[in-house]
Amino acid sequence: MKIRIAALVCLALPLLAQNTPQQPPQPPPLTELKAYLTLTDSQVTQLQSLVQAERQANQPRVQEINTKEQQLRTALNNNSNDAAALGRLLIDIQALRRQITTTAENFRTQATALLNDTQRTKLRALDEASKLAPSIRQAVSVNLLAPPAPPTGASGPGAPPMAPRRFGPPRFDE
């Protein structure tokens, strides 16, 4: 009887976990960037607010792109011969993507305006270094460079293997 109850509880736990409300995603910590650019807490807060405002500004456009892409897929899957309608959807999607790019550029200008001259100089160096990312990935892929160390607490491909998990009480005889 106890085994049946335990089995039932084990089966029900995943179902209960699915019904728990999800927290909205938190912005990633900016500790590395904050240290490199010597950002103040106020600057970090302002940058995070700008990112949130940009997401909110683009949300209707992203939703419209998703809707139009679904319409395009449906039309193509139904072997639509209406080239004008398909072309109109493609043009609309491209126009919405340009609007998102323009919004991103405007918010980037606002974000950069939050920085002082020293921070802007460091940001330009960071921008130049980011342009090397494809070359670095390729050099790592042919073993010319060692892959970068994963961040602390990382998991997934490329992360160091974790010690196997043990169940039950700790053993002290090892």
Secondary structure, 3 states (H helix, E strand, C coil): CHHHHHHHHHHHHHHHHHCCCCCCCCCCCCHHHHHHHCCCHHHHHHHHHHHHHHHHHHHHHHHHHHHHHHHHHHHHHCCCCCHHHHHHHHHHHHHHHHHHHHHHHHHHHHHHHCCCHHHHHHHHHHHHHHCCHHHHHHHHHCCCCCCCCCCCCCCCCCCCCCCCCCCCCCCCCC
